[in-house]
Amino acid sequence: MNTPDKRYNDYSSYLKKVFPDFKVQKISVNAGFTCPNRDGKISHGGCTFCNNQTFNPEYCQPSKSIRQQLEEGVIFFKKYEGQKYLAYFQAYSNTYAPNEILRARYEEAIAHPNVVGIVIGTRPDCINEPLLDYLGELAKERYVMVEYGVESTLDRTLHNINRGHSFEVSREAIRQTAAKGINTCAHLILGLPLESREEILDHADQISQLPLTSIKLHQLQLIRGTQMAKEYEDHPDHFQFYTADEYIDLAIDFIERVNPAFVIERFVSQSPQEFRILPNWGLKNYEFTAKLEKRLRERDTWQGRLFKNKGL
């Protein structure tokens, strides 16, 4: 619920409603999967923007068991007495394996006594009905969130960044997942090459018609060693990198159009400086969020102010 002080549905408040009796923290685990646009099934090289080293904590290595990664993650993240955890299958596509292997990985995670649920990051073209049936049954007993990398609603952009699927695939995966009673999240990158401001804002209109629990927004970052970094060298005119203040206004324009029922998990993500080429804002994530919240008050606006339910 939006209030004068909190003008969007923030993730922290959402977690307090879902888990009122204790603090909850995500712990990333690397289950050793890959992606179909890396292994040759549909393409090679992965998404042009992607370098998974930028968000894997040091303890998060596929050579270690899921249990060991969780144990090390608990030590790394523990802040409060009685704290519980969500096992976050983050690296690559975490539904891209035979279902029996997936079930074994997920069940190893939820067997940990302090894990109260799982979050599964994946691609919308890497799901199947039996897996969704299993996750739907699991969701009756534990917290389950499936997080889809949608990135853009424009098929030309999805082609350019080597996603290997269309937006219609994302749309259908989200609908199928939510229909099973599974919490469903969409990840979007704002500012991908050759997208105009109006096209970026139209993503909000498109995604807001879907049965999502939450969204995660992410400014475009140029990461060393990626195909996109090479593209920037060859065609810098394809890119628009925003200052922090410019991106704050873009993000606010975006969430004004976002379905007011959605939880907004984040607005930005900061890759480590040693990997990041652009942008360099010099802001921690919480500092950015504080500036955005101040700007929301200055503009006297809020999530969903311009939302239009098109009934799609």
Steps between C-alpha positions, in 0.01 A plus 500: 500500500640839401523766772610867489844381615522190280356571159557154356461140614846430634650154540593536866139569599385209284736259677377620839144415396596156368731423795371704796686304768863530388744680271565339162809526280570356155808281468629441146592147403659381176359164394734465202247550220551678169269661241370389158650810338841396637518126441394508134141379538379831356818708489849553642653774711204577725330837529720781374485686834572200726800417714381285791818571697359844575237374743634172639625533859836339574344206686263430210686234298342204319788278618341521848176327593183706537511428874859626532422818307202564726704441815765748383231743390338490844832597657550773239153657538398437861391827663210413731415231753249255359561617143372274221602471137379460144728287283549707184589294194645796312779415256397410145170315433389302803226299333726388216568136588304176523219532752641232732825697531311823561289342772809360671668845503190678629432239768860512620448873554167480683633219720720759674335573837517879459381516138133598474471509123670520162534761228579362154650726235451371149396565140138482381590240237640260761186377673262210450163395636622218730756734658235767558271236649777401743577862593129570542472215752815617676357853519216368717755415770792740444556841351582464129581781257592450134687799360501532122754698304268691270741794446294669226156475340642586157583197285760693302687577823475140618653394168776761524603390852494131400222394738375236258131540581218747434298707746201276430698212653548710815136594508385138476751372758389764752134411448563127535711544813259731678210265414673231712493725807872578477634847581630642173754776436616672179846652461534797263801703387428868437711661229595215270666606171285678240191520722335842518364646823141436389584139413655455844189642667279277285665200669318609817165502318563158348630329812225648717235294323657174622428307825827587672579511870802725458741667260873572517638797309863539403682785330704399198858433607789450262710212632857412403544188292147497357386513140314821586828665602634424153178635345550823694852535358366454146170692533495738798209683335278197579525572873351751742656487846310707753633703788360393837253790501390427142447134583303589814254701289483220242432241772228721649340554160511122463342408833225759453374263229561179696212298639460626860455142625856402400780493755811684380799300621764745380570791267873451444779248528867585534757263355844508664713792385770273357247363250297814426590739218189724513316660670696606808267682736692466826181404685417200714165339418340631819627851422348481155167381642495783756552753218223338296258508793580868557436571131165317518393736779626804309299397195204398719457180306481126570501150353202443274391863470480461121422126493241394244347155530460388141372156593743323267 
